[in-house]
Amino acid sequence: MINTAMSDFVDYDKSAALGKRSPVEEVPVGFMVLATCPLILWLLDGTVAGFASALLIILLFAVGLVFLSVGQKQHLAYSMAEVAPRPKIPFKLIGNCLIALVIGLLASTKIAVPMISMVIGFSTFILCLVSFGLDPMRDKGMDTPEARLRIVSQALYDDFDTRFEALLADLEQVADDELYARTRIASDTVMGLLSTIDFGTPTLKRIAPSVSKLLAKMEAEFAALLNSPDGQITALQRRKFDNKIQIMVDSFEARARRSGIADGRDNFELQTNLLFDRKHRNLKV
């Protein structure tokens, strides 16, 4: 049994200490803070310096545990995802180091030999490593061309969605509900068409310049609408803006459907699917 445990510790495919799997679902931050309270009492010697030191130690320990908790949640999300990059910030490693530092500092208050305090701190780091492990150190499922293409396509899709939402948010300044609603339908039509594309294919990457050009024209038309000479937007200007946006979107939709995008799906279905997709993404966030 001991040999099996040791092999699991050093085997990358099984070891939590090497960041492959996540050993627990939650780090009980509150209970771990309570567990160190007796040690914090070592610093309370009735002086202001002792009290300040105790507060500093508690703060460092709390920050370390919060980092562990955040790192653990990231690790669990990484474990459940089929494709995921390694975390940019090694929260669990930082948390392990902070906890080891706190224990080492506490030990130094009662042990006069610095080397022994260092050994205690290092031992604490090893125990934290065994208990919580490191952050994932490798990208997961991203070593295939299709996976990399999906990541690029998703980034393009999210960027287009963000630009459309920003345009609509600015359009609210015009205070024209009908114009806003028409532009929202135009936006949802384009995004609905894009949402039907398989991100594992180069289709979205191929048509991305056309979508970006369409967005740039819409943004330019809106800027021209706001920058009218007298500062007032007339009904004629609003109709022109609406007509130009509709013509551009209709033209884009026609080209997209001729190329096979959203084959057999009407606009109502596209916009309904887009609505559910946005709700799903917002819930995940």
C-alpha positions in Angstrom: 0.0 0.0 0.0 2.8 2.4 0.9 4.6 1.6 -2.4 1.3 2.3 -4.3 0.9 5.7 -2.5 4.5 6.7 -3.3 4.1 5.7 -7.0 0.9 7.7 -7.2 2.7 10.7 -5.7 5.5 10.8 -8.3 3.4 9.5 -11.3 2.3 12.6 -13.3 -0.9 10.8 -14.5 -2.0 10.2 -10.9 -0.3 12.7 -8.7 -2.1 15.7 -7.2 1.2 17.0 -6.0 2.3 17.3 -9.6 -0.8 19.1 -10.6 -2.5 16.3 -12.6 -5.7 15.9 -10.5 -7.4 17.8 -7.8 -7.6 15.9 -4.4 -10.5 17.8 -2.8 -13.4 19.8 -4.0 -13.2 22.7 -1.5 -10.5 24.1 0.7 -12.1 24.8 4.2 -10.6 28.2 4.6 -12.6 29.2 7.7 -11.8 26.0 9.7 -8.1 26.2 8.7 -7.9 29.8 10.0 -9.4 28.6 13.3 -6.9 25.8 13.5 -4.0 28.2 13.6 -5.4 30.5 16.3 -3.6 28.7 19.2 -0.3 29.3 17.3 -1.1 33.0 16.8 -1.4 33.3 20.6 2.4 32.9 20.8 2.8 36.4 19.4 0.4 38.1 21.8 2.9 39.1 24.5 1.1 42.2 25.6 3.1 44.6 23.4 2.0 46.6 20.4 4.7 45.0 18.3 3.3 41.5 19.3 -0.2 42.5 18.4 0.9 43.9 15.0 2.9 40.8 14.3 -0.1 38.6 15.1 -2.3 40.7 12.7 0.3 40.4 9.9 0.6 36.6 10.4 -3.2 36.2 10.3 -3.4 38.3 7.2 -0.6 36.3 5.4 -2.2 33.0 6.4 -5.7 34.2 5.2 -4.3 35.3 1.9 -2.5 32.0 1.5 -5.8 30.1 2.1 -7.7 32.3 -0.3 -5.1 31.6 -3.0 -5.5 27.9 -2.3 -9.2 28.1 -2.6 -9.1 30.0 -5.8 -6.5 27.6 -7.2 -8.5 24.6 -6.2 -11.6 25.9 -8.0 -9.5 26.6 -11.1 -8.1 23.1 -10.9 -11.6 21.6 -10.7 -12.7 23.6 -13.7 -9.6 22.4 -15.6 -10.3 18.8 -14.6 -13.9 18.9 -15.9 -13.0 20.6 -19.2 -12.0 18.7 -22.2 -9.9 21.5 -23.5 -8.3 24.0 -21.1 -5.1 26.0 -20.9 -2.9 25.8 -17.8 -3.7 28.5 -15.2 -1.7 31.7 -15.9 -1.2 32.4 -12.2 -0.2 29.4 -10.0 -2.6 30.2 -7.1 -2.1 26.9 -5.3 1.7 27.2 -5.4 1.6 30.7 -4.1 -0.9 29.6 -1.3 1.4 26.7 -0.4 4.4 29.0 -0.1 2.5 31.6 2.0 1.3 29.0 4.5 4.8 27.5 4.8 6.2 31.0 5.3 3.6 31.6 8.1 4.4 28.4 9.9 8.1 29.0 9.6 7.8 32.5 11.1 5.7 31.2 13.9 8.3 28.5 14.6 11.0 31.1 14.7 9.3 32.9 17.6 9.8 29.8 19.9 12.9 28.1 18.4 16.2 29.9 18.6 17.9 27.9 15.8 17.0 29.3 12.4 17.7 26.1 10.6 15.1 24.2 12.5 12.5 26.9 11.7 13.4 26.6 8.0 13.0 22.8 8.2 9.6 23.2 9.8 8.5 25.7 7.1 9.8 23.4 4.3 8.1 20.4 5.9 4.8 22.4 5.9 5.3 23.2 2.2 5.7 19.5 1.4 2.6 18.6 3.5 0.6 21.3 1.7 1.9 20.0 -1.6 0.7 16.5 -0.7 -2.7 17.7 0.5 -3.6 20.2 -2.2 -1.1 19.7 -5.0 0.2 22.1 -7.5 -1.6 23.9 -10.2 -2.0 22.1 -13.6 1.3 22.6 -15.4 0.3 21.6 -18.9 -2.3 22.7 -21.4 -5.1 20.1 -21.7 -6.4 18.9 -25.0 -4.8 21.8 -26.9 -2.2 19.9 -28.9 -4.4 19.2 -31.9 -5.0 21.6 -34.8 -8.8 21.3 -34.3 -8.5 22.3 -30.7 -6.3 25.3 -31.5 -8.8 26.3 -34.2 -11.7 26.1 -31.8 -9.9 28.4 -29.4 -9.2 30.9 -32.2 -12.8 30.7 -33.5 -14.2 31.2 -30.0 -12.1 34.2 -29.4 -13.2 35.7 -32.7 -16.9 35.0 -31.9 -16.6 36.6 -28.4 -14.9 39.6 -29.9 -17.7 40.2 -32.5 -20.3 39.7 -29.8 -18.6 42.2 -27.5 -18.4 44.8 -30.4 -22.1 44.4 -31.2 -23.1 44.8 -27.6 -20.9 47.9 -27.3 -22.5 49.4 -30.4 -26.0 48.7 -29.0 -25.1 50.2 -25.6 -23.9 53.4 -27.3 -27.1 53.4 -29.5 -29.2 53.7 -26.3 -28.0 57.3 -26.2 -30.2 58.1 -29.1 -33.3 57.2 -27.1 -35.2 55.7 -29.9 -36.7 52.3 -28.9 -37.7 51.3 -32.4 -34.3 52.1 -33.9 -32.6 50.2 -31.0 -34.9 47.2 -31.5 -34.2 47.1 -35.2 -30.5 47.3 -34.7 -30.7 44.6 -32.0 -32.5 42.3 -34.5 -29.8 43.0 -37.1 -27.1 42.2 -34.5 -28.7 39.0 -33.4 -29.1 37.9 -37.0 -25.4 38.2 -37.6 -24.4 36.6 -34.3 -27.1 33.9 -34.9 -25.5 33.0 -38.2 -22.1 32.9 -36.7 -23.3 30.7 -33.8 -24.2 27.9 -36.3 -20.6 27.6 -37.5 -18.6 24.6 -36.3 -15.7 26.3 -34.5 -13.5 23.2 -35.3 -13.6 24.2 -39.0 -11.8 27.2 -40.5 -15.1 28.8 -41.6 -15.3 31.5 -39.0 -11.7 32.4 -39.4 -12.2 32.6 -43.1 -15.2 35.0 -43.0 -13.9 37.0 -40.0 -12.6 39.9 -42.2 -16.1 40.3 -43.7 -17.7 40.3 -40.3 -15.2 42.8 -39.0 -15.7 45.0 -42.1 -19.5 44.9 -41.5 -19.0 45.9 -37.9 -16.7 48.7 -38.8 -19.3 50.1 -41.3 -22.0 49.9 -38.7 -19.8 51.7 -36.1 -19.0 54.4 -38.7 -22.7 54.9 -39.5 -23.5 55.2 -35.8 -20.7 57.7 -35.3 -22.0 59.8 -38.2 -25.5 59.6 -36.7 -24.3 61.0 -33.4 -22.0 63.7 -35.0 -24.8 65.6 -36.8 -23.9 69.3 -37.4 -26.6 70.8 -35.1 -26.4 68.1 -32.5 -30.0 67.0 -33.2 -30.8 63.7 -34.9 -33.7 64.1 -37.3 -36.3 61.4 -38.3 -34.7 61.3 -41.8 -31.2 60.6 -40.4 -32.6 57.8 -38.2 -34.4 56.2 -41.2 -31.2 56.4 -43.3 -29.2 54.8 -40.5 -31.8 52.1 -40.1 -32.0 51.4 -43.9 -28.2 51.3 -44.3 -27.8 48.9 -41.4 -30.6 46.7 -42.7 -29.1 46.6 -46.2 -25.6 45.7 -44.9 -27.0 42.9 -42.7 -29.3 41.5 -45.4 -26.3 41.5 -47.8 -24.1 39.7 -45.3 -26.9 37.2 -44.5 -27.4 36.4 -48.2 -23.7 35.8 -48.8 -23.5 33.7 -45.6 -26.5 31.5 -46.5 -25.1 31.0 -50.1 -21.9 29.6 -48.5 -23.9 27.1 -46.5 -24.0 28.8 -43.1 -27.2 28.2 -41.1 -28.6 26.1 -43.9 -32.3 25.4 -43.3 -32.7 27.7 -40.3 -34.8 30.8 -40.3 -34.0 34.0 -38.4 -36.4 33.3 -35.5 -34.6 30.0 -34.8 -31.2 31.7 -35.1 -32.1 34.4 -32.6 -33.7 31.9 -30.2 -30.7 29.7 -30.2 -28.5 32.8 -29.7 -30.5 33.9 -26.7 -30.2 30.5 -25.0 -26.5 30.5 -25.8 -25.9 33.9 -24.2 -27.9 32.9 -21.1 -25.8 29.7 -20.8 -22.6 31.7 -21.1 -23.7 34.2 -18.5 -24.6 31.5 -16.0 -21.1 30.0 -16.5 -19.5 33.3 -15.8 
